[in-house]
Amino acid sequence: MKKSVAFLGAGSMAEAIIAGMTSNQIVSAQQIIATNHSNKSRLLELEEKYQIKTSQDRKKVIEQSDVLILAMKPKDIKVATAELKPLLTDDKIIVSLLAGISTSFIEQQLGTKNPVIRVMPNTSAMIGESATTIAAGTHANTEQINLIEELMTAIGTTTVINEEDMDAFTALAGSGPAFYYYMVEAIEQFADEKGLDQEIAKPLMVQTIKGVAKMLDVSEDSPQTLREKITSPGGTTEAGVQTLADHHFQQAIKACLNQTTERSKELRKLFEK
């Protein structure tokens, strides 16, 4: 890809995307530039690690780039857009990684016709396995959306969604890894309590999760059908599933996702005041 990409902010998610872009050669290192406000040592770290360009001259960074990725903290969005606005030209594409910030708010703050595209990766981006959702603002066209989709394949899969669904997808995919980790914590605790060797138990646990994920991906059966196929009446699996049901496991999961969705809405109202 011949487009040049700027990261305005240089945190862990910016690094994950930079790592994916450079390792997959979607964008060459010399077409990537990163900036931040004050942490020069962080920029030097990224420059040395990935051979990208860095600069704290924001005007220079913006002028040299086709795609501007907003990767600062969400609370800093108003300051960031105020700095960005006078430096923008019509050809710049704005990509936001900011949780809880809508494209309409960014468009309003900028007051320009620049395309704004919202991207929600998850932390699995660090290993190239993110489930990334993408939502387009008012001024983004199909070609621009496709371009950003191509860029984000550097960190995993991409799915274009309606922005009105972003809060729910934040719960499902954005925050989702933490919920799976939390369940695995309980499995690890069980293994410890039973005195199992973690060097043996962990690979078995990880492979079990991989197998389930693969089955969900390739099978035409629903999760319920897959579960029922391996749950024999009166067997060990049925005993375990019934215990989960007795403890309202599915209700707890749905309550978790609903609360995460509501919190995403609350944060948007807070950040967009």
Summary of the structure (lengths in Angstrom):
residues: 273
radius of gyration: 21.5
end to end distance: 37.4
largest distance: 69.5
contacts: 823
relative contact order: 0.10
helix: 60%
strand: 13%
